[in-house]
Amino acid sequence: MLKVKDIGEFALIEHIAKIVEHADERVILTIGDDTAVVKPTDLDYILLTTDLLVEDVHFTLDTISPWQLGYKSIAVNLSDIAAMGGLPNYGVISLALNPKTNVSTVEDLYRGMADVSRKYDLRIVGGDVTKSDKMIINVAIVGEVEEENLCRRSDAQVEDIIMVTGELGASAAGLRIILNPGLRSKVKDADRLEKAHFLPEPRIREGRILAKLGIHALEDISDGLASEIKHICEASMVGARINLSKVPIARGVEKVAELTGERAIDIALSGGEDYGLVFTAPIEIQKEIEKSFAGIGIKVTAIGEILDKSQGITVVDWSGNVKPLEISGYTHF
Protein backbone atom coordinates (compact mmCIF):
# COMPACT_ATOMS: atom_id res chain seq x y z
CA MET A 1 0.00 0.00 0.00
CA LEU A 2 1.27 3.49 -0.92
CA LYS A 3 2.88 5.35 2.00
CA VAL A 4 3.35 9.07 2.58
CA LYS A 5 7.13 8.65 2.35
CA ASP A 6 6.69 7.13 -1.14
CA ILE A 7 5.11 10.23 -2.68
CA GLY A 8 6.61 13.07 -0.61
CA GLU A 9 5.23 16.33 0.75
CA PHE A 10 4.21 18.12 -2.45
CA ALA A 11 2.44 15.19 -4.05
CA LEU A 12 0.58 14.66 -0.76
CA ILE A 13 -0.52 18.30 -0.77
CA GLU A 14 -1.85 17.84 -4.31
CA HIS A 15 -3.91 14.86 -3.11
CA ILE A 16 -5.28 16.95 -0.23
CA ALA A 17 -6.06 19.99 -2.40
CA LYS A 18 -8.28 17.94 -4.73
CA ILE A 19 -10.27 16.57 -1.81
CA VAL A 20 -10.97 19.87 -0.01
CA GLU A 21 -11.51 22.03 -3.10
CA HIS A 22 -14.49 24.34 -2.54
CA ALA A 23 -15.28 26.99 -5.15
CA ASP A 24 -15.90 30.42 -3.63
CA GLU A 25 -15.59 33.85 -5.22
CA ARG A 26 -14.17 35.26 -1.97
CA VAL A 27 -11.15 32.95 -2.16
CA ILE A 28 -8.46 34.56 -4.35
CA LEU A 29 -5.63 32.08 -3.73
CA THR A 30 -5.97 28.73 -2.00
CA ILE A 31 -3.77 25.65 -1.44
CA GLY A 32 -0.62 25.71 -3.58
CA ASP A 33 0.78 29.18 -2.93
CA ASP A 34 2.78 30.52 0.04
CA THR A 35 -0.37 31.75 1.73
CA ALA A 36 -4.09 31.75 1.10
CA VAL A 37 -5.66 35.03 0.00
CA VAL A 38 -9.31 35.83 0.71
CA LYS A 39 -11.52 38.89 0.47
CA PRO A 40 -12.44 40.62 3.78
CA THR A 41 -15.69 39.56 5.40
CA ASP A 42 -18.72 41.83 5.44
CA LEU A 43 -19.54 41.59 9.15
CA ASP A 44 -18.15 43.67 12.01
CA TYR A 45 -15.90 41.26 13.88
CA ILE A 46 -13.51 38.53 12.79
CA LEU A 47 -13.48 35.36 14.92
CA LEU A 48 -10.30 33.28 15.24
CA THR A 49 -10.13 29.85 16.85
CA THR A 50 -7.72 26.92 16.84
CA ASP A 51 -7.58 23.45 18.31
CA LEU A 52 -4.88 20.79 18.57
CA LEU A 53 -5.51 17.03 18.44
CA VAL A 54 -2.64 14.71 19.37
CA GLU A 55 -2.58 10.96 18.77
CA ASP A 56 -2.78 8.94 22.00
CA VAL A 57 -3.88 12.06 23.89
CA HIS A 58 -7.11 13.05 22.11
CA PHE A 59 -7.60 10.03 19.86
CA THR A 60 -6.23 6.62 18.99
CA LEU A 61 -6.21 5.40 15.42
CA ASP A 62 -7.43 1.96 16.45
CA THR A 63 -10.70 3.33 17.87
CA ILE A 64 -11.68 6.00 15.31
CA SER A 65 -11.65 5.87 11.52
CA PRO A 66 -9.67 8.49 9.56
CA TRP A 67 -12.91 9.87 8.08
CA GLN A 68 -14.46 10.23 11.53
CA LEU A 69 -11.30 11.85 12.87
CA GLY A 70 -11.26 14.37 10.04
CA TYR A 71 -14.93 15.18 10.56
CA LYS A 72 -14.52 15.61 14.32
CA SER A 73 -11.36 17.71 14.08
CA ILE A 74 -13.24 20.34 12.08
CA ALA A 75 -16.53 20.04 13.96
CA VAL A 76 -15.06 20.83 17.37
CA ASN A 77 -13.56 24.05 16.00
CA LEU A 78 -16.82 25.03 14.35
CA SER A 79 -18.45 24.60 17.75
CA ASP A 80 -16.26 27.42 19.08
CA ILE A 81 -17.59 29.69 16.32
CA ALA A 82 -21.14 28.69 17.26
CA ALA A 83 -20.41 29.64 20.88
CA MET A 84 -19.77 33.23 19.79
CA GLY A 85 -22.99 33.49 17.77
CA GLY A 86 -20.93 33.59 14.58
CA LEU A 87 -20.53 32.08 11.13
CA PRO A 88 -17.47 30.15 9.86
CA ASN A 89 -15.55 31.29 6.79
CA TYR A 90 -12.08 29.82 6.24
CA GLY A 91 -9.91 27.08 7.73
CA VAL A 92 -6.24 26.09 7.57
CA ILE A 93 -4.99 22.67 8.65
CA SER A 94 -1.53 21.71 9.90
CA LEU A 95 -0.85 17.98 9.94
CA ALA A 96 2.08 16.02 11.35
CA LEU A 97 2.38 12.45 10.08
CA ASN A 98 4.48 9.36 10.48
CA PRO A 99 6.12 8.83 7.04
CA LYS A 100 4.85 5.24 7.09
CA THR A 101 1.23 6.43 7.18
CA ASN A 102 -0.83 5.13 4.26
CA VAL A 103 -1.75 7.78 1.70
CA SER A 104 -5.31 6.39 1.76
CA THR A 105 -5.49 7.19 5.50
CA VAL A 106 -4.64 10.84 4.81
CA GLU A 107 -7.14 10.97 1.97
CA ASP A 108 -9.91 9.58 4.17
CA LEU A 109 -8.97 12.04 6.93
CA TYR A 110 -9.39 14.96 4.54
CA ARG A 111 -12.60 13.54 3.07
CA GLY A 112 -14.07 13.74 6.57
CA MET A 113 -12.83 17.31 6.88
CA ALA A 114 -14.22 18.23 3.49
CA ASP A 115 -17.64 16.67 4.18
CA VAL A 116 -18.24 18.57 7.43
CA SER A 117 -16.77 21.78 5.98
CA ARG A 118 -19.16 21.77 3.04
CA LYS A 119 -22.06 21.01 5.39
CA TYR A 120 -21.36 24.16 7.43
CA ASP A 121 -20.09 26.36 4.58
CA LEU A 122 -16.44 26.40 5.64
CA ARG A 123 -13.68 26.66 3.02
CA ILE A 124 -10.35 24.94 3.74
CA VAL A 125 -7.84 27.23 2.06
CA GLY A 126 -4.39 26.14 3.27
CA GLY A 127 -2.19 24.51 5.87
CA ASP A 128 1.04 22.60 6.32
CA VAL A 129 2.34 19.04 6.58
CA THR A 130 5.40 17.74 8.40
CA LYS A 131 6.95 14.59 9.83
CA SER A 132 6.27 13.20 13.32
CA ASP A 133 6.24 9.87 15.12
CA LYS A 134 2.56 10.46 15.97
CA MET A 135 -0.27 12.13 14.10
CA ILE A 136 -0.96 15.69 15.17
CA ILE A 137 -3.81 17.74 13.70
CA ASN A 138 -4.03 21.48 14.21
CA VAL A 139 -7.10 23.25 12.86
CA ALA A 140 -7.45 27.04 12.72
CA ILE A 141 -10.71 28.65 11.62
CA VAL A 142 -11.65 32.22 10.75
CA GLY A 143 -15.26 33.26 11.24
CA GLU A 144 -17.31 36.43 11.50
CA VAL A 145 -20.11 37.93 13.57
CA GLU A 146 -22.07 41.18 13.75
CA GLU A 147 -21.22 43.48 16.66
CA GLU A 148 -24.74 43.24 18.05
CA ASN A 149 -24.75 39.44 17.86
CA LEU A 150 -21.37 38.74 19.47
CA CYS A 151 -21.89 36.44 22.49
CA ARG A 152 -19.45 36.28 25.40
CA ARG A 153 -19.23 33.98 28.41
CA SER A 154 -18.80 37.12 30.54
CA ASP A 155 -22.29 38.55 29.94
CA ALA A 156 -24.40 36.51 32.38
CA GLN A 157 -26.60 38.62 34.66
CA VAL A 158 -28.18 37.94 38.03
CA GLU A 159 -31.73 36.51 37.61
CA ASP A 160 -30.94 35.09 34.17
CA ILE A 161 -32.19 31.58 33.55
CA ILE A 162 -29.62 28.96 32.52
CA MET A 163 -30.58 26.80 29.53
CA VAL A 164 -28.98 24.05 27.45
CA THR A 165 -29.63 22.73 23.97
CA GLY A 166 -30.06 19.03 23.29
CA GLU A 167 -29.24 16.29 25.82
CA LEU A 168 -26.09 15.59 27.77
CA GLY A 169 -23.79 12.67 28.41
CA ALA A 170 -24.15 10.84 25.08
CA SER A 171 -20.57 11.43 23.92
CA ALA A 172 -19.02 10.46 27.25
CA ALA A 173 -21.18 7.35 27.44
CA GLY A 174 -20.22 6.52 23.86
CA LEU A 175 -16.54 6.82 24.73
CA ARG A 176 -16.99 4.39 27.59
CA ILE A 177 -18.44 1.85 25.15
CA ILE A 178 -15.65 2.46 22.63
CA LEU A 179 -13.01 1.84 25.29
CA ASN A 180 -14.90 -1.14 26.76
CA PRO A 181 -16.36 -3.05 23.78
CA GLY A 182 -17.91 -5.64 26.09
CA LEU A 183 -20.52 -3.02 27.05
CA ARG A 184 -21.79 -2.74 23.50
CA SER A 185 -24.12 -5.74 23.47
CA LYS A 186 -25.64 -4.61 26.78
CA VAL A 187 -26.57 -1.08 25.70
CA LYS A 188 -29.47 -0.77 23.27
CA ASP A 189 -28.45 2.76 22.29
CA ALA A 190 -24.77 1.95 21.73
CA ASP A 191 -24.72 2.99 18.05
CA ARG A 192 -26.24 6.38 18.77
CA LEU A 193 -23.96 7.02 21.75
CA GLU A 194 -20.83 6.12 19.78
CA LYS A 195 -21.94 8.35 16.92
CA ALA A 196 -22.36 11.25 19.36
CA HIS A 197 -18.72 10.82 20.33
CA PHE A 198 -17.28 10.29 16.86
CA LEU A 199 -19.39 12.79 14.91
CA PRO A 200 -20.40 15.81 17.02
CA GLU A 201 -22.54 18.40 15.28
CA PRO A 202 -21.53 22.06 15.82
CA ARG A 203 -24.55 24.17 16.73
CA ILE A 204 -23.97 27.03 14.29
CA ARG A 205 -27.65 27.52 13.49
CA GLU A 206 -28.64 27.40 17.16
CA GLY A 207 -25.94 29.90 18.11
CA ARG A 208 -27.17 32.33 15.45
CA ILE A 209 -30.76 32.04 16.66
CA LEU A 210 -29.79 32.64 20.27
CA ALA A 211 -27.60 35.63 19.43
CA LYS A 212 -30.40 37.28 17.48
CA LEU A 213 -32.91 36.63 20.28
CA GLY A 214 -30.80 38.60 22.74
CA ILE A 215 -29.48 35.97 25.14
CA HIS A 216 -26.67 37.01 27.47
CA ALA A 217 -23.77 34.56 28.06
CA LEU A 218 -23.11 31.65 25.69
CA GLU A 219 -20.64 28.76 25.64
CA ASP A 220 -20.36 25.39 23.93
CA ILE A 221 -20.30 22.25 26.07
CA SER A 222 -16.90 20.81 25.25
CA ASP A 223 -15.31 20.12 28.65
CA GLY A 224 -18.54 19.19 30.46
CA LEU A 225 -21.54 21.20 31.65
CA ALA A 226 -20.10 21.68 35.16
CA SER A 227 -16.93 23.25 33.75
CA GLU A 228 -18.83 25.48 31.35
CA ILE A 229 -21.11 26.78 34.13
CA LYS A 230 -18.01 27.57 36.19
CA HIS A 231 -16.40 29.36 33.23
CA ILE A 232 -19.48 31.53 32.76
CA CYS A 233 -19.73 32.35 36.46
CA GLU A 234 -16.04 33.22 36.79
CA ALA A 235 -16.04 35.39 33.68
CA SER A 236 -19.30 37.13 34.61
CA MET A 237 -18.50 37.37 38.36
CA VAL A 238 -21.79 35.74 39.33
CA GLY A 239 -23.06 32.62 41.08
CA ALA A 240 -25.40 29.91 39.80
CA ARG A 241 -27.78 27.22 40.97
CA ILE A 242 -28.45 24.12 38.87
CA ASN A 243 -31.48 21.88 39.42
CA LEU A 244 -30.15 18.35 38.85
CA SER A 245 -33.61 16.97 38.13
CA LYS A 246 -33.90 19.36 35.16
CA VAL A 247 -30.61 18.38 33.46
CA PRO A 248 -31.58 16.56 30.22
CA ILE A 249 -29.70 13.25 30.11
CA ALA A 250 -29.41 11.44 26.78
CA ARG A 251 -31.11 8.09 26.32
CA GLY A 252 -28.75 5.21 27.07
CA VAL A 253 -26.53 7.11 29.50
CA GLU A 254 -28.36 5.66 32.50
CA LYS A 255 -27.66 2.13 31.28
CA VAL A 256 -23.97 2.86 30.69
CA ALA A 257 -23.71 4.39 34.14
CA GLU A 258 -25.31 1.31 35.67
CA LEU A 259 -22.78 -0.95 33.92
CA THR A 260 -19.76 1.17 34.89
CA GLY A 261 -20.77 1.82 38.48
CA GLU A 262 -21.32 5.55 37.96
CA ARG A 263 -24.22 7.98 38.21
CA ALA A 264 -25.78 9.18 34.97
CA ILE A 265 -25.93 12.75 36.28
CA ASP A 266 -22.16 12.71 36.87
CA ILE A 267 -21.53 11.59 33.28
CA ALA A 268 -23.84 14.35 32.04
CA LEU A 269 -22.18 17.03 34.16
CA SER A 270 -18.54 16.15 33.66
CA GLY A 271 -18.24 13.86 30.62
CA GLY A 272 -17.74 16.59 28.04
CA GLU A 273 -17.69 16.61 24.23
CA ASP A 274 -21.45 17.01 23.92
CA TYR A 275 -20.96 20.20 21.89
CA GLY A 276 -24.42 21.50 22.66
CA LEU A 277 -24.77 25.06 23.93
CA VAL A 278 -25.27 26.35 27.46
CA PHE A 279 -26.47 29.92 27.80
CA THR A 280 -28.08 32.44 30.10
CA ALA A 281 -31.00 34.64 29.16
CA PRO A 282 -33.57 37.01 30.64
CA ILE A 283 -36.57 34.98 31.79
CA GLU A 284 -38.76 37.28 29.67
CA ILE A 285 -37.52 35.67 26.45
CA GLN A 286 -37.70 32.03 27.62
CA LYS A 287 -40.93 31.31 25.76
CA GLU A 288 -39.60 32.91 22.57
CA ILE A 289 -36.47 30.76 22.81
CA GLU A 290 -38.54 27.61 23.32
CA LYS A 291 -40.80 28.49 20.40
CA SER A 292 -37.85 29.17 18.08
CA PHE A 293 -36.17 25.87 18.93
CA ALA A 294 -39.41 23.91 18.64
CA GLY A 295 -39.61 25.27 15.10
CA ILE A 296 -36.29 23.60 14.17
CA GLY A 297 -36.89 20.42 16.15
CA ILE A 298 -34.18 21.03 18.75
CA LYS A 299 -34.71 20.44 22.45
CA VAL A 300 -33.90 23.31 24.81
CA THR A 301 -34.20 23.04 28.59
CA ALA A 302 -34.07 25.49 31.50
CA ILE A 303 -31.86 23.95 34.19
CA GLY A 304 -31.18 26.73 36.67
CA GLU A 305 -30.59 30.39 37.33
CA ILE A 306 -27.83 32.94 37.75
CA LEU A 307 -27.40 34.27 41.29
CA ASP A 308 -25.28 36.84 43.05
CA LYS A 309 -21.62 35.85 43.29
CA SER A 310 -21.87 35.64 47.09
CA GLN A 311 -24.18 32.60 46.76
CA GLY A 312 -21.54 30.54 44.93
CA ILE A 313 -22.18 27.77 42.42
CA THR A 314 -24.57 25.18 43.79
CA VAL A 315 -26.89 22.35 42.78
CA VAL A 316 -30.29 21.31 44.03
CA ASP A 317 -30.56 17.52 44.29
CA TRP A 318 -33.69 15.37 43.91
CA SER A 319 -34.51 15.78 47.63
CA GLY A 320 -34.36 19.57 47.42
CA ASN A 321 -31.01 19.81 49.21
CA VAL A 322 -28.69 22.61 48.10
CA LYS A 323 -24.96 21.81 47.96
CA PRO A 324 -21.85 23.13 46.21
CA LEU A 325 -21.18 22.06 42.63
CA GLU A 326 -18.08 19.94 43.19
CA ILE A 327 -17.89 18.05 39.89
CA SER A 328 -15.60 19.47 37.25
CA GLY A 329 -15.03 18.56 33.62
CA TYR A 330 -12.03 17.68 31.47
CA THR A 331 -8.76 19.58 31.88
CA HIS A 332 -5.55 19.07 29.87
CA PHE A 333 -3.15 19.27 32.81
Phi, psi and omega per residue, in radians:
M1 nan 2.443 -3.075
L2 -1.134 2.273 -3.134
K3 -1.842 2.805 3.099
V4 -1.020 -0.713 -3.114
K5 -1.131 -0.371 -3.118
D6 -1.330 -0.474 -3.068
I7 -1.915 -0.362 3.085
G8 1.455 2.987 -3.017
E9 -1.067 -0.869 -2.969
F10 -1.276 -0.612 3.059
A11 -1.182 -0.637 3.101
L12 -1.112 -0.734 3.109
I13 -1.066 -0.663 3.098
E14 -1.097 -0.719 3.080
H15 -1.033 -0.811 -3.090
I16 -1.118 -0.785 -3.076
A17 -1.027 -0.666 3.138
K18 -1.171 -0.578 -3.095
I19 -1.297 -0.725 -3.018
V20 -1.662 0.053 -3.114
E21 -0.931 2.305 -3.079
H22 -2.583 1.787 -3.081
A23 -1.073 2.318 3.141
D24 -2.799 2.224 -3.083
E25 -1.173 -0.307 3.123
R26 -1.418 -0.244 3.136
V27 -1.605 2.006 -3.109
I28 -1.514 -0.860 3.066
L29 -2.304 2.376 -3.107
T30 -2.141 -2.612 -3.064
I31 -0.987 2.299 3.113
G32 2.183 -0.300 3.068
D33 -1.919 -3.108 -3.096
D34 -1.171 -0.520 3.108
T35 -2.655 2.690 3.037
A36 -1.335 2.621 3.092
V37 -2.235 2.194 -3.132
V38 -2.334 2.717 3.076
K39 -1.305 2.602 3.106
P40 -1.040 2.649 3.098
T41 -1.350 2.888 -3.078
D42 -1.586 -0.308 -3.040
L43 -1.530 3.051 -2.953
D44 -1.257 -0.769 -3.011
Y45 -2.077 2.476 3.027
I46 -1.638 2.354 3.092
L47 -1.849 2.361 3.126
L48 -2.221 2.247 3.101
T49 -2.511 2.667 3.106
T50 -2.578 2.710 -3.110
D51 -2.611 2.525 -3.080
L52 -2.085 2.242 3.098
L53 -2.070 2.167 -3.065
V54 -2.053 2.278 3.108
E55 -1.012 2.395 -3.127
D56 1.260 0.026 2.967
V57 -1.962 -0.923 -3.135
H58 -1.805 -0.325 -3.132
F59 -2.766 2.785 2.978
T60 -2.238 2.391 -3.044
L61 -1.246 -0.163 3.079
D62 -1.626 -0.015 3.112
T63 -2.106 -0.122 3.122
I64 -2.410 2.446 3.132
S65 -1.350 2.723 3.097
P66 -0.994 -0.710 3.128
W67 -1.082 -0.797 3.117
Q68 -1.081 -0.722 -3.140
L69 -1.105 -0.741 3.101
G70 -1.092 -0.786 3.123
Y71 -1.026 -0.859 -3.065
K72 -1.171 -0.651 -3.094
S73 -1.085 -0.592 3.072
I74 -1.399 -0.751 -3.057
A75 -1.024 -0.720 -3.089
V76 -1.183 -0.511 3.055
N77 -1.308 -0.679 3.071
L78 -1.062 -0.562 3.111
S79 -1.075 -0.606 3.086
D80 -1.145 -0.644 3.074
I81 -1.142 -0.729 3.103
A82 -1.039 -0.643 -3.104
A83 -1.188 -0.230 3.095
M84 -1.786 0.039 -3.091
G85 1.341 0.344 -2.996
G86 -1.836 -3.045 3.107
L87 -2.139 2.449 3.110
P88 -1.421 2.622 3.088
N89 -2.159 -1.155 -2.981
Y90 -2.291 2.615 3.099
G91 -2.344 2.573 2.990
V92 -2.219 2.474 -3.032
I93 -2.124 2.196 2.972
S94 -1.864 2.330 -3.027
L95 -2.333 2.190 3.025
A96 -1.855 2.321 -3.010
L97 -2.344 2.563 2.899
N98 -1.243 2.306 -3.103
P99 -1.012 -0.354 -3.133
K100 -1.498 0.011 3.106
T101 -1.091 2.380 3.083
N102 -1.135 2.411 3.078
V103 -1.034 -0.650 3.139
S104 -1.084 -0.551 3.082
T105 -1.124 -0.776 3.127
V106 -1.146 -0.715 3.119
E107 -1.081 -0.762 3.121
D108 -1.139 -0.667 3.089
L109 -1.000 -0.830 -3.096
Y110 -1.319 -0.437 3.019
R111 -1.122 -0.711 3.067
G112 -1.084 -0.750 3.096
M113 -1.079 -0.767 -3.109
A114 -1.147 -0.700 -3.101
D115 -1.117 -0.801 -3.132
V116 -1.279 -0.554 3.115
S117 -1.122 -0.791 3.128
R118 -1.141 -0.607 -3.137
K119 -1.086 -0.618 -3.084
Y120 -1.964 0.326 3.007
D121 1.069 0.734 3.047
L122 -1.807 2.431 3.088
R123 -1.916 2.129 3.038
I124 -1.474 2.040 -2.959
V125 -2.051 0.008 3.136
G126 3.075 -2.972 3.140
G127 2.709 -2.722 -3.103
D128 -2.728 2.710 3.018
V129 -2.306 2.548 3.112
T130 -2.665 3.101 -3.069
K131 -1.674 2.490 3.107
S132 -2.799 2.710 3.061
D133 -1.167 -0.582 -3.134
K134 -2.097 2.733 3.102
M135 -1.310 2.313 3.068
I136 -2.290 2.260 -3.125
I137 -2.095 2.133 3.048
N138 -2.071 2.111 -3.133
V139 -1.945 2.308 3.022
A140 -2.181 2.319 -3.082
I141 -2.215 2.437 3.018
V142 -1.874 2.282 3.082
G143 -2.293 -2.966 -3.124
E144 -2.628 2.734 3.099
V145 -2.750 2.590 3.054
E146 -1.238 2.616 -3.140
E147 -0.978 -0.750 -3.074
E148 -1.296 -0.249 -3.117
N149 -1.836 -0.035 3.128
L150 -1.106 2.206 -3.134
C151 -1.901 2.366 3.127
R152 -2.127 2.693 3.039
R153 -1.301 -0.224 -3.054
S154 -1.610 0.180 -3.028
D155 -1.832 0.186 3.114
A156 -1.147 2.508 -3.123
Q157 -2.206 2.562 3.107
V158 -0.976 2.374 -3.089
E159 1.456 -0.026 2.964
D160 -1.081 2.620 2.910
I161 -1.532 2.665 3.076
I162 -1.863 2.246 -3.100
M163 -2.293 2.738 3.065
V164 -2.308 2.636 3.025
T165 -1.655 2.604 3.052
G166 1.195 -2.694 3.135
E167 -2.195 2.791 -2.978
L168 -2.014 2.688 3.021
G169 1.665 -0.178 -3.059
A170 -1.108 -0.799 -3.097
S171 -1.130 -0.781 -3.137
A172 -1.132 -0.678 3.086
A173 -1.169 -0.683 3.092
G174 -1.078 -0.697 3.114
L175 -1.103 -0.672 3.112
R176 -1.088 -0.640 3.102
I177 -1.230 -0.733 3.139
I178 -1.039 -0.730 -3.101
L179 -1.424 -0.292 3.124
N180 -2.294 1.326 -3.022
P181 -0.964 -0.393 3.113
G182 -1.115 -0.324 3.124
L183 -1.315 -0.389 -2.944
R184 -0.983 -0.829 -3.078
S185 -1.218 -0.228 -3.089
K186 -1.722 -0.111 -3.091
V187 -2.061 1.960 -3.076
K188 -1.057 -0.566 -3.076
D189 -1.687 0.371 -3.038
A190 -0.990 -0.781 -3.113
D191 -1.025 -0.804 -3.104
R192 -1.170 -0.684 3.139
L193 -1.177 -0.725 3.107
E194 -1.143 -0.693 3.111
K195 -1.083 -0.673 3.110
A196 -1.053 -0.588 3.130
H197 -1.368 -0.781 -3.077
F198 -1.295 -0.647 -2.972
L199 -2.255 1.186 3.111
P200 -1.154 2.597 3.121
E201 -1.896 2.024 3.106
P202 -1.147 2.422 -3.008
R203 -1.655 0.988 -3.125
I204 -1.052 -0.887 -3.103
R205 -1.059 -0.759 -3.124
E206 -1.130 -0.705 3.111
G207 -1.090 -0.687 3.111
R208 -1.135 -0.747 3.124
I209 -1.063 -0.826 -3.102
L210 -1.102 -0.744 -3.139
A211 -1.056 -0.736 -3.108
K212 -1.284 -0.384 3.106
L213 -1.408 -0.262 3.084
G214 1.620 0.552 3.053
I215 -1.193 2.972 -3.097
H216 -1.712 -1.607 -3.117
A217 -1.500 2.612 -3.128
L218 -2.570 2.446 3.106
E219 -2.702 2.600 3.058
D220 -1.532 2.682 -3.067
I221 -1.663 1.507 -3.124
S222 -1.814 -0.737 -3.085
D223 -1.713 0.059 -3.121
G224 2.004 2.496 -3.084
L225 -0.985 -0.742 -3.112
A226 -1.024 -0.774 3.129
S227 -1.128 -0.727 -3.095
E228 -1.158 -0.685 3.080
I229 -1.063 -0.755 3.121
K230 -1.118 -0.697 3.108
H231 -1.045 -0.805 -3.137
I232 -1.085 -0.790 -3.100
C233 -1.134 -0.753 -3.142
E234 -1.130 -0.769 -3.111
A235 -1.212 -0.587 -3.090
S236 -1.633 -0.119 -3.116
M237 0.991 0.912 3.123
V238 -2.352 3.047 2.992
G239 -1.891 3.138 3.139
A240 -2.722 2.707 3.015
R241 -2.323 2.196 -3.118
I242 -1.926 2.285 3.071
N243 -1.580 1.892 -3.051
L244 -1.049 -0.544 -3.118
S245 -1.234 -0.267 -3.133
K246 -1.631 -0.268 -3.085
V247 -1.141 2.112 -3.085
P248 -1.362 1.980 -3.099
I249 -1.757 2.283 -3.079
A250 -1.124 2.578 3.102
R251 -1.054 2.338 3.131
G252 1.747 -0.366 -3.122
V253 -1.161 -0.691 3.133
E254 -1.027 -0.737 -3.131
K255 -1.167 -0.743 3.107
V256 -1.084 -0.745 3.129
A257 -1.069 -0.720 3.115
E258 -1.060 -0.712 -3.096
L259 -1.309 -0.440 -3.096
T260 -1.798 0.041 3.113
G261 1.279 0.513 3.133
E262 -2.018 3.123 3.005
R263 -1.821 2.400 -3.135
A264 -1.039 -0.667 -3.118
I265 -1.111 -0.596 3.125
D266 -1.201 -0.678 3.082
I267 -1.111 -0.717 -3.126
A268 -1.174 -0.634 -3.086
L269 -1.396 -0.589 -2.973
S270 -2.109 -0.137 -3.026
G271 -1.119 -0.722 3.106
G272 1.391 3.063 3.126
E273 1.044 0.511 3.010
D274 -1.380 -0.617 3.124
Y275 1.028 0.477 2.855
G276 -1.433 -2.954 3.129
L277 -2.090 2.442 2.974
V278 -2.026 2.386 -3.054
F279 -2.645 2.839 3.054
T280 -2.047 2.608 -3.065
A281 -2.711 2.681 3.021
P282 -1.062 2.430 -3.096
I283 -1.077 -0.390 -3.119
E284 -1.126 -0.398 -3.120
I285 -1.848 0.180 -3.121
Q286 -1.018 -0.820 -3.104
K287 -1.136 -0.630 3.119
E288 -1.170 -0.682 3.079
I289 -1.083 -0.842 -3.113
E290 -1.091 -0.678 3.124
K291 -1.164 -0.749 -3.134
S292 -1.101 -0.713 -3.113
F293 -1.332 -0.538 3.044
A294 -1.094 -0.580 -3.129
G295 -1.191 -0.374 3.109
I296 -1.946 0.154 3.051
G297 1.258 0.486 -3.136
I298 -1.962 2.321 3.121
K299 -1.318 2.401 3.035
V300 -2.393 2.383 -2.980
T301 -2.358 2.333 3.011
A302 -1.451 2.183 -3.048
I303 -2.111 -0.053 -3.116
G304 3.052 -2.830 -3.107
E305 -2.567 2.744 3.073
I306 -1.556 2.320 -3.107
L307 -2.084 3.062 3.026
D308 -1.112 2.565 -3.096
K309 -0.956 -0.573 -3.096
S310 -1.108 -0.326 -3.116
Q311 -1.562 -0.057 3.064
G312 1.217 -2.905 3.119
I313 -1.999 1.986 -3.010
T314 -2.276 2.923 3.025
V315 -2.200 2.668 3.006
V316 -1.887 2.094 -3.111
D317 -1.467 -3.066 -3.031
W318 -1.222 -0.260 3.096
S319 -1.671 0.018 -3.135
G320 1.528 0.087 3.126
N321 -1.358 2.440 3.111
V322 -1.797 2.220 3.135
K323 -2.525 2.805 -3.121
P324 -1.089 2.565 3.012
L325 -1.349 1.860 -3.041
E326 -1.794 -0.329 -3.126
I327 -1.299 2.422 3.044
S328 -2.168 2.949 -3.112
G329 -1.746 -2.748 -3.063
Y330 -1.259 2.389 2.960
T331 -2.278 2.667 -3.074
H332 -1.395 -0.415 -3.060
F333 -2.293 nan nan
